[in-house]
Amino acid sequence: MEQERRLKPIYDALEVGNYREALALCNKALKKQPDLHVAKALKAAALERTGRMQEALDVCQELQWIKPTDEATLRTLSMVLRSCGKNEPLVKLYENASKVHPTNENFAVQWFMAHARLLDLKGQQMAALALNKNFKKSNYMFWAIMSITLQGQKAPAAQAKVLYMLAERMMIKAVSEDKLTNLEELQLYLIILLDQQNREKDALAILDGELGVKTKAIENVELRYLRISLLIKTQQWDTARDAALHILREINSDDWRTFVQLFDTITLSTDAASLAGSERLAEARKCIDELVAKETKNPKRGPFLAQIELEKRVQDITGAKDTVKILELLVAYFEIFGSKSCCFEDLQGYVSWLSKDDSLGFCAKLREIKGDKAETAKDTQVQINITRFERFAGKHSTLNFAEKYAQVNALWKLYEDALPLGKDLEETERQYGDDYAIMASHILIDLHKETKSYTPLLNAAFILEHALKASKHNYQMKLLLIRIYSILGAFNCACNIYGTMSIRHVQHDTMSHYVMDRALNYGQVNEALNQLYEGHQIYHSNESETPEMILQAYKYSTFSKIPEFIEFHTRLENSLQKVIADRELIRLEFLKEEDSVARTVQYLQELEVEQLQFDANFRETRIDNRDKTVMLNWNPKDQPTVEQQTLPAPRPGCYWTSLFTTIPRVLKIMAHGQAPDETWETLLTEMAAVVQSDAGKLELTAEEIKLAEVMQKYAEVYKQVYSSFGSSEAPTEAITAAKEKLVQLGKLVKREANVRSTGVIPWSSFHALTSSVELVAYLNVANHALQNVISVKAGKKATYKPLLKQLDEFMNSCRQVLQGVQTDISALRNIAKSDRLRTGLMYELCDESSLDFVRSPNHRSLIEEVVLKVGSSWSSSLVCLQQQAQSRMI
């Protein structure tokens, strides 16, 4: 009672957020009773909540040495350690507690959960077996079985076989003891069987047997699909077909997965010669026709799509191509579902199967049937779908420049005509004609690619910005704008749009590449860092939150979800975008240290090498989660997608990450003044391989390749200089070779051309400028390191005077690079001035435009707003770049 009385004010202070008072109370309690472990744990909690993380961990470390075994202390200590991302100590703490108190079930459960947080499958197995032995509960047996099964999924073949045999024996024992009682436990049994080779019949026997009946497996949608899939794999064609037909006729006539399984039972079981006359094919057609006939009021799309899919499959297999039949089915489908927004996606694959002439014929037929009037929202969607198919069929590709501008005008007119139809829509809804504005932008992107002019992109930005005012939440317009602004070099504009998209959770991994890739190349280091830090939160959350999801799955015995959660964790942990963002962060943080070379050297010295893996195994295990298909695309199948068209630069991947892993690691060795060793050689070999490989060149820009070449050559200089130290022979040869390489480097670092602009400052211009600044920033560190090693390690200093003189000349070449950058920036800043934009770019865009939208006086204020916004972003980038260049003039 005395202890509770003493601790209650501490708990109360923590609960109301008065952490300083809680800390004072803890200290007071510990002064009176130093061995009051729970007070010490509460002190750690108070420290953690006031942001004093290291002090909290120090207190936790003291408690770990003591090995507390009371519930209150362990609960609080566990909470603090988990908040600090330190899950490892919990394993030993709860293992010890469960041994001291073998009858305490909670301690044993927490021991298991501590292993599960770390995905320590072998440790989970041991803890679960101990739980099952001591407390005789069936769920603990299934925890052990799950842990063994997960080990089998990751183990080599021979070891996996043993693990699966063990898991299966335990499952058989559970069945014999009547412990398998629910669907999740049955699914665990199926996972064990199907993870092994040639066990499909055994899995079917379980599903169709007593266990399947007992757990009502047939009522589970996923298990129904699984059963048919197993029947197909075991070539029980008629049974599989009957099961699929039963589902379609009696349960769900719109079940597309079952339609596909039905078709598999026909096409996989019958050879091409006899397929056309097959009874199975006839029965399937009869079933589909019956389902179609039933779809009168509010028809479902599945049966109608199934007609097309089956016909296409049969023609593909038999080789008897009958496009007339396919076209009839496509037109019939469109007549029923042409007013649905999904119609294009439904038919796209089938239209791409047709020849170009047949595709255009399909579009002409739709125009003939539907005309070109749109008096209602449904009519508008019909017309949009026809226009989508026309673009997909290549109709826009044959137009000349004037015709393309005329098409943009026509699409804009259709957009405006559709606006009154949406006057009563909620603010969160899209306008019915939004896709007209998007397609107009696609055509303008085509014009940009063909003419290399940035005017079409600015025009697209004007149209999309205007359309966004009526559809504030249209993320397709926003994605397109982000890409357009990125190409135009307007980083702030792209970031502002991205910030309105409510990107959440895993989307930071799948979508962040739209703004984060090569964020350094806009010159705005702080803004780029903010974007990267925000996007990086998902990876920290994955480390702490996903394991908790796995624990909940164990707690509630939802075994089918555990592999999914683990895969989710693995995909994020090994995300390629995570590595790209990590490398970009290092580049940006390096450039942020602009006060002096000493600061950048210190940054490199403190950089953790463990974060900079680059070997082939690391590359091969990265998982590309980036969503490259989310942007709307109606381009013909033989042309790049809109997403590909709007990439400002080659898409970074594993080779790009290797380059920007090896550069800081090489610089780190130089910064420490270390001798080139085996790691050094490996790094340079990797750097050379990246630049020389065809795959690497596809990911790198010319400036990035030049950066790699310069760093390679400088590394050779460093190595030659280092080889001259301590040599019994005169080091003249090595010094001469190093001097000659510095001469070559002086020529290589020179800028090939100045950056000029006639009105627009695109991404490519910023990339050229930032690449020069980044290169010199790296060389400043390398020069500083070379001077230091000569000063410290050279024996006869006079011998190195010619080399040091050449080094001075090389440093002067670096200064000239920065002077050139500053000269270019000064000229570009004049272009970005608001009065210059109004009199120059605005005049060029508006008075000489072929677009009705741009020429209209009604849109002049919006156009000015966008132009000035873009100009303001250019100015911000140029100011930051100028500061970067100036700070590296040494």
Secondary structure, DSSP 8 states (H G I E B T S, - for coil): -HHHHHHHHHHHHHHTT-HHHHHHHHHHHHHH-TT-HHHHHHHHHHHHHTT-HHHHHHHHHHHHHH---SHHHHHHHHHHHHHTT--HHHHHHHHHHHHHSTT-HHHHHHHHHHHHHTT-HHHHHHHHHHHHHHH--HHHHHHHHHHHHHHHHHS-HHHHHHHHHHHHHHHHHHHHTT---SHHHHHHHHHHHHTSTT-HHHHHHHHHSHHHHHTTGGGSHHHHHHHHHHHHHTT-HHHHHHHHHHIIIII-TT-HHHHHHHHHHHHTTS-HHHHTT-HHHHHHHHHHHHHHHH--SS--HHHHHHHHHHHHHHHHHH----HHHHHHHHHHHHHHHTTSTTHHHHHHHHHHHS-HHHHHHHHHHHHHHH-S---SHHHHHHHHHHHHHHHHTTTGGG--HHHHHHHHHHHHHHHHHHGGGGTTS-TTS--TTHHHHHHHHHHHHHHHHHH--SHHHHHHHHHHHHHHHH-TT-HHHHHHHHHHHHHTT-HHHHHHHHHTS---TTHHHHTTHHHHTTGGGGS-HHHHHHHHHHHHHHHHHHHHHHHHHHHHHHHTT-GGGHHHHHHHHHHHHTBHHHHHHHHHHHHHHHHH--S-HHHHHHHHHHS-GGG---SHHHHHT-B-----S-S---S-TTS--HHHHT-SS----HHHHHHHHHHHHHHHHHHTT----HHHHHHHHHHHHHHHSHHHHHH--HHHHHHHHHHHHHHHHHHHHHHTTT-SS-THHHHHHHHHHHHHHHHHHS-SS----SS---HHHHHHHHHHHHHHHHHHHHHHHHHHHHHHH-SSGGGGHHHHHHHHHHHHHHHHHHHHHHHHHHHHHHHTSHHHIIIIIHHHHHTT-S-HHHH-GGGHHHHHHHHHHHHHHHHHHHHHHHHHHHHT--
